[in-house]
């Protein structure tokens, strides 16, 4: 389960990344901070007592929490959210607990799930397509940002957050391409061919006032080609993304 906060911040509890959907600026939360924010966002603006949060964030995971540590992590979350342009997201209710500010919208985003296939049946899965406006602009794209190895590495770092960059290219004179990670020239050429193939398969086009967001992660097993995502996004004023068509493949085999 991922979230869009106030229409501008994407939060993925799996890797703890808080990302501004327009600028691409990102903050990497620690495991505990991410778990705390996940619990608060799931509450749907309902009051969460200190006892509930201490149990669900610390006790249930084999750790010992305290009011002091809870206050510290609430402070970390507030600073992180404010650094990405959102203040007053988490409200303290004196002598009671915490809640999301009712004025702040929180949209739940369920990641696409491909059917689990047997090793002897490596058929290519069909894409999952959605068109949900800005609230799902980059929703699945960012789920593929960090590979499993990178996610484990970053999650156990002592720093409160980490940042990542976006990488740009062009498919044609009118259509720009945004890659979620840096890739070498040979890999980028292969990615461009893959992009063109996906567009042809789905009768998609990318022209004026549009951009493509692309990411592909190799599998850690010999039975899967990994995951591929392509989003055809429409841009509006100030080059901001307004809506996207998302194509997600599990086990896509490029030619």
C-alpha positions as CSV (number, residue, x, y, z in Angstrom):
1,X,0.0,0.0,0.0
2,X,1.4,3.4,-1.0
3,X,0.0,6.9,-0.5
4,X,-0.3,10.3,-2.2
5,X,-0.3,13.0,0.4
6,X,-2.0,16.3,-0.4
7,X,-1.7,15.5,-4.1
8,X,2.0,16.2,-4.2
9,X,4.0,13.7,-2.1
10,X,4.3,10.0,-2.8
11,X,5.1,7.7,0.1
12,X,6.1,4.1,-0.3
13,X,6.3,2.3,3.1
14,X,8.2,-0.6,1.6
15,X,11.4,1.4,1.1
16,X,10.5,4.5,3.2
17,X,10.8,6.9,0.3
18,X,8.9,10.2,0.5
19,X,9.0,11.8,-3.0
20,X,7.7,15.1,-4.4
21,X,5.9,14.0,-7.6
22,X,6.7,17.2,-9.5
23,X,10.3,17.9,-8.6
24,X,11.5,14.4,-8.0
25,X,13.1,15.5,-4.7
26,X,13.1,12.6,-2.2
27,X,13.7,11.9,1.4
28,X,14.5,8.4,2.7
29,X,13.0,7.6,6.1
30,X,14.4,5.1,8.5
31,X,12.5,1.9,9.0
32,X,10.9,3.1,12.3
33,X,10.0,6.5,10.8
34,X,8.4,4.9,7.8
35,X,6.5,2.4,9.9
36,X,5.1,5.3,12.0
37,X,4.1,7.4,9.0
38,X,2.4,4.3,7.5
39,X,0.4,3.7,10.6
40,X,-0.7,7.4,10.8
41,X,-1.7,7.5,7.1
42,X,-3.7,4.3,7.4
43,X,-5.7,5.8,10.2
44,X,-7.7,8.0,7.8
45,X,-7.5,11.0,10.1
46,X,-8.7,9.0,13.1
47,X,-7.0,9.7,16.4
48,X,-4.2,7.3,17.3
49,X,-3.3,7.0,20.9
50,X,0.3,6.9,22.1
51,X,-0.3,3.4,23.4
52,X,-1.5,2.2,20.0
53,X,1.4,3.7,18.1
54,X,4.0,2.4,20.6
55,X,2.5,-1.1,20.3
56,X,2.1,-1.1,16.5
57,X,5.4,0.6,15.6
58,X,7.7,-0.8,18.3
59,X,6.2,-3.6,20.5
60,X,4.7,-5.7,17.6
61,X,8.1,-5.7,15.9
62,X,10.1,-6.8,18.9
63,X,11.4,-3.4,19.9
64,X,10.9,-1.3,23.0
65,X,9.5,2.2,22.5
66,X,8.8,5.1,24.8
67,X,7.0,8.4,24.8
68,X,10.3,10.1,24.2
69,X,11.2,8.0,21.2
70,X,7.7,8.5,19.8
71,X,8.0,12.3,20.2
72,X,11.4,12.2,18.5
73,X,10.1,10.3,15.4
74,X,7.0,12.5,15.1
75,X,9.5,15.4,15.0
76,X,11.5,13.7,12.3
77,X,8.4,13.1,10.2
78,X,7.3,16.7,10.5
79,X,10.7,18.0,9.5
80,X,10.8,15.6,6.5
81,X,7.4,16.5,5.3
82,X,8.1,20.2,5.7
83,X,11.4,19.8,3.8
84,X,9.3,18.6,0.8
85,X,6.7,21.5,1.1
86,X,4.1,20.1,3.5
87,X,3.6,21.5,7.0
88,X,1.0,20.8,9.6
89,X,0.3,17.3,8.3
90,X,0.5,15.5,11.7
91,X,-1.6,17.0,14.5
92,X,-0.8,16.5,18.2
93,X,-3.9,16.0,20.3
94,X,-2.8,16.9,23.9
95,X,-2.9,14.0,26.3
96,X,-4.5,11.8,23.7
97,X,-2.3,11.1,20.7
98,X,-1.8,12.0,17.0
99,X,-3.8,12.3,13.9
100,X,-3.6,13.5,10.3
101,X,-4.8,17.0,9.7
102,X,-8.3,16.5,8.2
103,X,-7.5,19.3,5.7
104,X,-4.7,17.2,4.2
105,X,-5.9,14.7,1.6
106,X,-4.5,11.1,1.7
107,X,-5.1,8.8,-1.2
108,X,-4.3,5.1,-0.9
109,X,-2.6,3.4,-3.9
110,X,-2.5,-0.3,-4.2
111,X,0.5,-1.5,-6.3
112,X,-0.3,-3.8,-9.3
113,X,0.0,-7.4,-8.6
114,X,1.0,-9.9,-11.3
115,X,0.0,-13.5,-11.0
116,X,2.8,-15.8,-9.6
117,X,3.9,-18.1,-12.3
118,X,5.7,-21.5,-12.0
119,X,9.3,-21.7,-13.1
120,X,8.3,-23.9,-16.0
121,X,5.7,-21.5,-17.2
122,X,7.5,-18.2,-17.8
123,X,4.8,-16.6,-19.9
124,X,4.8,-12.9,-20.2
125,X,2.2,-11.1,-18.1
126,X,-0.1,-8.6,-19.7
127,X,0.3,-5.0,-18.6
128,X,-1.9,-3.4,-16.0
129,X,-3.2,-0.1,-17.3
130,X,-4.7,2.8,-15.4
131,X,-5.7,6.4,-15.9
132,X,-6.4,8.1,-12.6
133,X,-5.2,11.6,-13.0
134,X,-2.5,13.3,-11.0
135,X,-3.1,11.2,-7.9
136,X,-1.7,8.3,-9.8
137,X,0.8,10.2,-11.9
138,X,3.9,8.4,-10.8
139,X,2.3,6.0,-8.4
140,X,3.7,2.7,-9.8
141,X,6.9,4.3,-11.3
142,X,8.3,5.1,-7.9
143,X,7.6,1.6,-6.6
144,X,10.4,0.4,-9.0
145,X,12.9,3.1,-8.1
146,X,15.1,1.0,-5.8
147,X,16.1,-2.6,-6.4
148,X,15.8,-5.0,-3.6
149,X,19.6,-4.9,-2.8
150,X,19.6,-1.1,-2.8
151,X,16.5,-1.0,-0.6
152,X,18.1,-3.2,2.0
153,X,21.3,-1.2,1.9
154,X,19.5,2.2,2.3
155,X,17.1,1.0,4.9
156,X,19.8,0.2,7.3
157,X,21.9,3.3,7.0
158,X,22.1,5.6,10.0
159,X,21.1,8.7,8.0
160,X,17.6,10.0,8.3
161,X,17.2,10.5,4.6
162,X,18.8,10.0,1.1
163,X,18.1,11.7,-2.2
164,X,18.0,10.5,-5.8
165,X,18.1,12.1,-9.2
166,X,16.1,11.7,-12.4
167,X,17.7,11.3,-15.8
168,X,16.4,12.8,-19.0
169,X,16.5,12.0,-22.7
170,X,14.2,12.4,-25.8
171,X,12.3,9.8,-27.8
172,X,11.7,12.3,-30.5
173,X,11.6,16.1,-31.1
174,X,8.4,16.5,-29.1
175,X,8.5,13.6,-26.5
176,X,10.9,13.6,-23.6
177,X,11.9,10.5,-21.6
178,X,12.6,10.4,-17.8
179,X,14.6,7.5,-16.5
180,X,14.4,6.7,-12.8
181,X,18.1,5.7,-12.7
182,X,21.3,6.4,-14.6
183,X,22.1,3.9,-17.3
184,X,25.0,3.7,-19.8
185,X,24.6,4.4,-23.5
186,X,24.1,0.7,-24.6
187,X,21.5,0.1,-21.9
188,X,19.8,3.4,-22.8
189,X,19.6,2.5,-26.5
190,X,18.0,-0.9,-25.5
191,X,15.6,1.0,-23.2
192,X,14.5,3.3,-26.1
193,X,13.8,0.2,-28.3
194,X,11.8,-1.3,-25.4
195,X,9.8,2.0,-25.0
196,X,9.0,2.0,-28.7
197,X,7.9,-1.6,-28.6
198,X,5.6,-1.0,-25.6
199,X,4.1,2.0,-27.3
200,X,3.4,0.0,-30.5
201,X,2.0,-2.9,-28.5
202,X,-0.5,-0.6,-26.7
203,X,-1.1,1.8,-29.6
204,X,0.3,4.5,-27.5
205,X,1.8,7.8,-28.7
206,X,4.0,10.4,-27.1
207,X,4.0,13.9,-28.7
208,X,3.7,17.5,-27.8
209,X,3.0,18.3,-24.1
210,X,3.8,14.7,-23.2
211,X,6.6,12.8,-21.5
212,X,7.4,9.2,-20.8
213,X,8.6,7.9,-17.4
214,X,10.4,4.6,-17.7
215,X,12.0,2.1,-15.4
216,X,13.0,-1.5,-15.6
217,X,14.4,-3.7,-12.9
218,X,16.1,-7.0,-13.6
219,X,14.9,-10.1,-11.6
220,X,17.0,-11.7,-8.9
221,X,15.9,-15.2,-10.2
222,X,16.6,-17.0,-13.4
223,X,12.9,-17.6,-14.1
224,X,11.8,-14.0,-14.5
225,X,12.9,-11.0,-16.7
226,X,12.0,-8.6,-13.9
227,X,9.6,-5.7,-13.8
228,X,9.1,-2.9,-16.4
229,X,7.0,0.3,-16.1
230,X,6.2,2.9,-18.7
231,X,4.0,5.9,-18.0
232,X,2.8,8.2,-20.8
233,X,2.2,11.5,-19.1
234,X,0.5,14.7,-20.2
235,X,2.0,17.9,-19.0
236,X,0.2,21.2,-18.3
237,X,1.2,24.6,-17.1
238,X,4.8,25.1,-16.0
239,X,5.5,21.6,-17.4
240,X,3.7,19.9,-14.5
241,X,2.3,16.4,-15.0
242,X,-1.4,16.4,-15.0
243,X,-2.3,12.7,-15.9
244,X,-0.7,9.5,-17.0
245,X,-1.4,6.1,-18.7
246,X,0.6,3.5,-16.8
247,X,1.7,0.2,-18.3
248,X,3.3,-2.3,-15.8
249,X,4.8,-5.6,-16.8
250,X,6.0,-8.4,-14.7
251,X,8.4,-10.8,-16.5
252,X,8.5,-8.8,-19.8
253,X,11.0,-10.2,-22.3
254,X,12.2,-7.5,-24.6
255,X,13.3,-8.4,-28.1
